Amino acid sequence: MTTHSPNAIREMITVKLTDRGHSQPVADDQSLFFSGLLDSLAATEIMMLLESDFGIDLADADFDITELDTIAQIEALASRASVQA
């Protein structure tokens, strides 16, 4: 597991939004995926970052994909994993 700060998550999301032509700031609690700002490819890339850099096992049967819809939710998930490690 590589240890990165939750800022890596925010930076990755910002780059993905910019690549898709979204230049406006995104609030921490603004929907990323259900709103259509990001697509399933971006979701997969973010999930891979969470698994490789934060050691989060997203294959866990108790994991709920809706926990990844906002920056705040993603950062909270990464923080919880960092504390448990």
PyMOL commands that set and color helices and strands:
alter all, ss='L'
color gray80, all
select helices_A, chain A and resi 6-19+40-54+65-68+71-84
alter helices_A, ss='H'
color red, helices_A
deselect
rebuild
show_as cartoon
